[in-house]
Amino acid sequence: MIYTLTLNTSLDYTVRLSEALRTGEVNRAAGEYLTAGGKGITCAVMLRRLGQEVTALGFAGGITGDTVRETLLEEGVKCLLTETESPTRINVKLSYDCVTEINCKGEGIREEELGHLFKTLDNVSDGDYLTLSGSIPPGVPKDIYADIMKSALAENIPVVLDAPGSIVRDCLKYRPFLVKPNMWELSEIFGEEITEIKAVAEKARELCRMGAATAIVSMGADGALLCTERGDIYTVPAVPVHVKNTVGSGDSMVAGYLSAYINSGDPVTSLRYANAAGGATAASIWLATGEEVEHLFEVTQGTVLQYSEERQL
């Protein structure tokens, strides 16, 4: 079983604009839709679409939280979200030629709600995988990911960590199975701007030296880079698709890698599958279907290259 933990669950309201946003004026929508959000929630749905058994943990409250639960159940995701007194936050995303996001921080989590969450974590045991994704809401200790990972390490539970850079930096000593920063987050982890492929490769190796078993850096239009536990580096170019929506692409990459690794045990195959999942979602209004991911996986055979300084993207 794969368990996904989303501390800052959301209901995402996406508006497709008919033309570029004009501030201070009336704007017309070409379309709108509601989706369950929060990085772990998105990852859970994608994992289920890829055929994995998955249970969602985290917080949800109010009418908005009910909508998140209904979405998960409709997708076939088992739901153990802790009920909160405060309603689940709503994020607004404006889409035209790019996506402008307005993400709310969410209201506070009460002590008894936090205690209930820890009880749900008792369901995770040796042989399961656990993903920790996204930001930490008010009322939750800032070191909660570190505490969870420390316990998971003691119980031999592989943890996938996809969180803000400062959290990743503090948690590497607990040996995550996988970390997946994007370029901005990688720069945040190391406190310096990182733009060149050579620097990305060096920092990915550093992430593994600091404790990560595997590191994937998503590089947008430049594709993705993988560093294995042995320090081997592989790169894959971005999948050539017409991008409709980048929201959820990174979460789909995590889901794609984990799903493929469970099925194959091969990190290079898993990188290519992760890249296909991220690209397929980028070409979708919300998340890709399993069939769309499989199609891109098949048509991108042979795209993974072992990295060397002489042969760069």
TADAUR-V337963 format. One record per residue. N is the residue number from 1. RES is the residue in one small letter. SS is DSSP state (@ for helix, = for strand, . for the rest). PHI is phi in degrees with one decimal (* if undefined). Layout:
BEGIN
n,res,ss,phi
N,RES,SS,PHI
N,RES,SS,PHI
END
This chain:
BEGIN
n,res,ss,phi
1,m,.,*
2,i,=,-104.1
3,y,=,-110.2
4,t,=,-113.0
5,l,=,-111.3
6,t,=,-124.3
7,l,.,-76.3
8,n,.,-117.6
9,t,.,-60.5
10,s,=,-145.7
11,l,=,-111.9
12,d,=,-97.7
13,y,=,-106.4
14,t,=,-105.3
15,v,=,-117.4
16,r,=,-90.2
17,l,=,-84.6
18,s,.,-80.4
19,e,.,-155.0
20,a,.,-56.9
21,l,.,-61.0
22,r,.,-115.0
23,t,.,-68.0
24,g,.,79.1
25,e,.,-129.7
26,v,.,-78.6
27,n,.,-115.5
28,r,.,-106.4
29,a,=,-93.3
30,a,=,-91.1
31,g,=,178.6
32,e,=,-155.4
33,y,=,-159.3
34,l,=,-108.4
35,t,=,-138.9
36,a,=,-69.2
37,g,=,-134.0
38,g,.,100.1
39,k,@,-57.1
40,g,@,-69.8
41,i,@,-65.0
42,t,@,-61.2
43,c,@,-61.7
44,a,@,-62.8
45,v,@,-62.2
46,m,@,-66.4
47,l,@,-58.9
48,r,@,-66.4
49,r,@,-65.4
50,l,.,-91.2
51,g,.,94.9
52,q,.,-91.8
53,e,.,-82.2
54,v,=,-142.8
55,t,=,-123.5
56,a,=,-95.9
57,l,=,-112.5
58,g,=,144.4
59,f,=,-120.9
60,a,=,-158.5
61,g,.,-148.3
62,g,@,71.3
63,i,@,-63.0
64,t,@,-64.8
65,g,@,-65.0
66,d,@,-60.8
67,t,@,-65.3
68,v,@,-62.0
69,r,@,-60.6
70,e,@,-61.1
71,t,@,-62.7
72,l,@,-62.0
73,l,@,-65.6
74,e,@,-63.0
75,e,@,-83.5
76,g,.,87.1
77,v,.,-89.7
78,k,=,-69.5
79,c,=,-122.5
80,l,=,-124.8
81,l,=,-71.6
82,t,=,-75.4
83,e,=,-71.1
84,t,.,-117.6
85,e,.,-68.2
86,s,.,-79.8
87,p,.,-70.5
88,t,.,-60.6
89,r,=,-64.9
90,i,=,-114.4
91,n,=,-104.3
92,v,=,-112.8
93,k,=,-128.3
94,l,=,-105.5
95,s,=,-118.4
96,y,.,-139.9
97,d,.,-89.2
98,c,.,-152.1
99,v,=,-109.3
100,t,=,-104.5
101,e,=,-108.2
102,i,=,-119.6
103,n,.,-99.4
104,c,.,-80.8
105,k,.,-82.2
106,g,.,86.2
107,e,.,-89.6
108,g,.,-70.7
109,i,.,-98.8
110,r,.,-81.9
111,e,@,-60.5
112,e,@,-68.9
113,e,@,-68.0
114,l,@,-64.1
115,g,@,-62.4
116,h,@,-66.1
117,l,@,-58.6
118,f,@,-62.5
119,k,@,-65.8
120,t,@,-67.0
121,l,@,-67.6
122,d,.,-65.4
123,n,.,-69.5
124,v,.,-80.4
125,s,.,-142.3
126,d,.,-54.9
127,g,.,103.4
128,d,.,-92.8
129,y,=,-115.8
130,l,=,-130.8
131,t,=,-107.2
132,l,=,-116.2
133,s,=,-134.3
134,g,.,92.6
135,s,.,-81.9
136,i,.,-108.5
137,p,.,-77.9
138,p,.,-58.1
139,g,.,91.5
140,v,.,-106.8
141,p,.,-55.1
142,k,.,-65.9
143,d,.,-98.9
144,i,@,-63.2
145,y,@,-62.8
146,a,@,-62.3
147,d,@,-62.8
148,i,@,-66.0
149,m,@,-69.2
150,k,@,-61.9
151,s,@,-67.4
152,a,@,-64.3
153,l,@,-62.3
154,a,@,-65.2
155,e,.,-100.7
156,n,.,62.3
157,i,.,-103.0
158,p,=,-66.1
159,v,=,-118.5
160,v,=,-98.3
161,l,=,-116.7
162,d,=,-132.0
163,a,.,-143.8
164,p,.,-52.3
165,g,@,-55.4
166,s,@,-65.3
167,i,@,-69.7
168,v,@,-58.8
169,r,@,-58.5
170,d,@,-76.7
171,c,@,-104.8
172,l,@,-61.2
173,k,@,-65.6
174,y,@,-95.1
175,r,.,54.6
176,p,.,-62.6
177,f,.,-65.1
178,l,=,-151.9
179,v,=,-121.9
180,k,.,-137.7
181,p,.,-77.1
182,n,=,-88.9
183,m,@,-63.3
184,w,@,-64.7
185,e,@,-67.3
186,l,@,-61.7
187,s,@,-63.6
188,e,@,-65.8
189,i,@,-59.2
190,f,@,-101.3
191,g,.,67.3
192,e,.,-153.0
193,e,.,-74.6
194,i,.,-121.7
195,t,.,-130.4
196,e,.,-88.3
197,i,@,-60.7
198,k,@,-62.2
199,a,@,-68.7
200,v,@,-61.6
201,a,@,-62.0
202,e,@,-62.6
203,k,@,-71.9
204,a,@,-64.0
205,r,@,-63.5
206,e,@,-65.5
207,l,@,-58.3
208,c,@,-72.5
209,r,@,-64.7
210,m,.,-81.2
211,g,.,142.3
212,a,.,-69.7
213,a,.,-71.6
214,t,.,-145.3
215,a,=,-132.2
216,i,=,-116.1
217,v,=,-110.0
218,s,=,-84.6
219,m,.,-118.9
220,g,@,62.1
221,a,@,-65.6
222,d,@,-92.3
223,g,.,89.4
224,a,=,-146.5
225,l,=,-129.8
226,l,=,-118.7
227,c,=,-118.7
228,t,.,-87.7
229,e,.,-60.7
230,r,.,-81.8
231,g,.,93.0
232,d,.,-72.1
233,i,=,-114.7
234,y,=,-131.1
235,t,=,-126.7
236,v,=,-142.0
237,p,.,-72.0
238,a,.,-61.2
239,v,.,-70.2
240,p,.,-75.8
241,v,.,-132.1
242,h,.,-82.8
243,v,.,-76.2
244,k,.,-105.6
245,n,.,-164.1
246,t,.,-87.2
247,v,.,-64.9
248,g,.,94.3
249,s,@,-66.0
250,g,@,-64.7
251,d,@,-65.3
252,s,@,-67.3
253,m,@,-62.2
254,v,@,-59.6
255,a,@,-61.9
256,g,@,-63.9
257,y,@,-63.9
258,l,@,-63.6
259,s,@,-61.9
260,a,@,-67.7
261,y,@,-68.2
262,i,@,-61.1
263,n,@,-80.4
264,s,@,-118.2
265,g,.,72.6
266,d,.,-108.9
267,p,@,-65.8
268,v,@,-72.0
269,t,@,-58.9
270,s,@,-66.4
271,l,@,-62.7
272,r,@,-64.0
273,y,@,-69.1
274,a,@,-61.2
275,n,@,-65.0
276,a,@,-64.6
277,a,@,-65.7
278,g,@,-63.9
279,g,@,-67.6
280,a,@,-64.2
281,t,@,-69.4
282,a,@,-60.5
283,a,.,-90.5
284,s,.,-112.0
285,i,.,-70.1
286,w,.,-123.3
287,l,.,-118.6
288,a,.,-72.3
289,t,.,-86.0
290,g,@,-60.4
291,e,@,-64.1
292,e,@,-65.8
293,v,@,-65.7
294,e,@,-60.0
295,h,@,-63.2
296,l,@,-66.1
297,f,@,-62.4
298,e,@,-69.5
299,v,@,-80.1
300,t,.,-108.9
301,q,.,-61.5
302,g,.,80.8
303,t,.,-88.9
304,v,=,-80.9
305,l,=,-120.6
306,q,=,-76.0
307,y,.,-79.3
308,s,=,-142.2
309,e,.,-65.8
310,e,.,-79.2
311,r,=,-121.8
312,q,.,-114.8
313,l,.,-62.2
END
